Amino acid sequence: MGTIVVRVLLDLRRLVVNLAFQAICLSICGCADRGDARWTEEVRSYDGSVFLLEGHASKGKMRIPGSRRTTIEYVEYYHRPSEAYWKQGTEYRPAVFDVVSGRPVVLVAAYSDSHCYRHGFPEQGFLAFEWTDRGWQETAMSNLPVDRMTFSVLRAIFHREDPKQDANGLITLAWKEAREPTIQLAKRISEWGKRCADVRKDYEKGRVSEIGPAPLLTGFHGQPIFAKK
């Protein structure tokens, strides 16, 4: 019995030493993984003009090396001229943030079954929101120049391996376009609109189980702490 206790204590000691060594590595050796990214990016609008958009993303907690670095808990965007502010979990991360007739608009892709079900099976596969005096209000895709829009915001916020390549500082349009292929919105409308139509058929045939309500995506979303100066 005494031998077993000694072995257990030795194993615990090794575990404590190992954890302490990893903590030292993370804090001193420079391999600590940042949990947040803050940046300002140049965004090309549908009409060819360029505007600045401030961004902040969080992974929610520190992650040790070897874990998936690209997982995001939530993302925030702030358009300073209009004071339009968007914050949602990564499930409702904007594919498009643009300014149309002086008003910021956000487009969120309905890329999953739950998106389609929760939001009434949008025919074009996207949820569209417009910034107003009352905050974000849902709008019809037909009100927007979708045939001239692209996926405009930075997609790779956290690098797969190297924290030094996470989004930081000013992200220029040239930098984005050199690293991320342009995605035409019209192409995704065709693909994801069809997907929602298929989900609707499954729902009508009783093949889709009940899914919880959608989060509040309209109204005023407060002020961004990260963007205050």
N, C-alpha and C positions, 0 to 999 in steps of 0.2 A: 504493500500500500504506500509505504514511504517513498519507494522508488518512482511510483506513478506520479505522486505529488511533485517530486523534484523535477521530473520530465515536463510536467505541465507548466511549472514555474519557469523552466528554462525556455520552453516554447513561447510563453508570454513575454519573456525578456527579449527574445529574438524579434518578436513582433513589434514591440515598443521601439527597439533600436532601429528596425527597418523603417517604421513610420517616421521616426525622428529624422532619419537620413533623407527620406523623400521630401520632408518638409524643408530641410535645409537646402536641398537641391532646387526646390521650387522657389524659395525666397532669395537665395544667395546666388545660385548659378545662372539666374536669368531665364529659367525655363518656365516661369509662372505663366499661366494662361490667363489673359485678360478676359473679364466677363462682360465688358462693355466696349462699344465702338461709337465714336462721335466723329462726324464729318460734315462737310458742306460740299454738295455736288452741283455741277453744272448740268442742267436738264434742257434737252432740246424739245421745244414745244411743237405741236402739230403744224404750226405756220412757219417753222424754221427759226424762230427767235429762240434765245437762250435765257433762262432765268436760274437763280440760285435757290437751292432747297437744302435746309439743314436737317440732318438725320441723327438718330441715336438708336442703337439696338442693344439688347441685353440678352445674354444667355442664361440669366437667372442665378447662376452660381459659378464658382471657380471649377475648372475641370482639369484633371491631371493629364499629362501628355499621353497620347494614345487613344483618348476618347474622341468622339466625333465633334469637331470644332465648329461645324457649320450650323448646328442646331441653334435656333433662336427662340427665345421665350416671347418677346414682344419687340415691336419696332415703332418708332415715333418719327413723324415728319413735321417740319414747321416752315411755312412760307411767310417770311417776315413782312413783306409789303402788305399782305392782306390779313396777317395774324391767323391764318388758317392752320389748324393743328389737328393731326391725326395720330391716334395711338390705339393699337389693337395687337392681339396675339398674332403669331406668325400665320395662323389659319386665315386671317383676314389682312394679310400683308398686301398693299397696293401693287398692282402690276403697272399701273399708269398713275402718275401725278402730273397734271397739266393745268394750264390756265387758258380758259376759253372765254372770250369777250370780257376779260378782266376778272373772271371768277375762277378760283381753283376748283378742279374736279379730280375725283379719285375713282379709279376703276379697280374692282376686286374680282379675280377670276373665281367662278363657281366650278372648281376643278374636281370636286369630290361628290359622292352621292349625298352626303349630309348638306353640302352647300345647296345643291339643287333642291332637295326636299325642303330645307328650312326657308328658302326664299322663293317658293312658288314656281320652281322649274323655269328660270329665265330663258327665254327662247334664244337669246344671243350668248348665253353662257357667262355673262358678266353682271355684276352689281355696280351701278353707277351712282355717285354721290356728288352733289354740288355744294360749295360753301356759300352760305347765305347769312343774313343778319341773325338768324336763329340757329346758326351752326350748320352742321352737315344735314342736308336733306336729300332723300333719294330722288333721282331724276331718270327720265327715259333715255335709253341709248340713242333713240332717234333725235334727241336734242343735241347730240355731240357729233363732231366730225371724225367719227371712228375710222373712216376709210383712209384718213391721213395720219392716224396715231400709231405710235409704236410703244413697246414696253420701255418706258422712259427712265425709270429709276434704277439705281445700282442694284444688281442682283447678288453678286458675290461679296457680301459684307464681311464675313469672316473667312479667311483663307483656310484651306483644308489642313495645312500642316504648320505654316509659319505665322506666328502672331504678328511679326513685324510687317506682314503684308495685309493685315486687316485694314478696313476702311479707316482713314484718319486724315485730318486736315482737309485741304481742298482737293476734291476729285474732279479733274478737268474732263470736259467732253471728249477730248482726244484720247485721254487715258482710258475712259470707259469704252469708247468705240473700238479701240485697238484690242481690247481684251474680251469684250462681250458682244457676240454677234447681234445684229439688229433683228428684232422679232416684230413682224408686222401684226398689228392688232387684228386686222381683218381675218388673217389665217386662223388665229386662235378662236375667234368668234364662230367660225364655221365648225371647228373641231369640238369645242366645249358646248356650243349650242346643241349639237347633235347628241352629245353625252347626256345633257339634261333632258332631252326629249326621250332618250332611252330609259332614263331613270323614272320619268313620268309613267311610261308604259308599264314598267315593273311595279310601280306603286299602285297603279290602277288595277293590276292583276293580283295585288296582295303579296307581292314578293319583297316589299321593302318594309321593314319593321319601323315602329314609331321612333322618331329621333327628337331629341330635346329642342327647345326653342333657340332661336338665333340670338346672339348677343346684341345689345343696343348699339347700333351703328350710326344713328342720327342724333341731332341735337348738338349742344355745345360740349366740347370735350375738355374744357379747362385750359390752363396755361402750361406750357412745357418748362419744367425746371431746367432741363439741360440747355435750353436756348437763351436763358436769361443773361443779360449782360449789364 
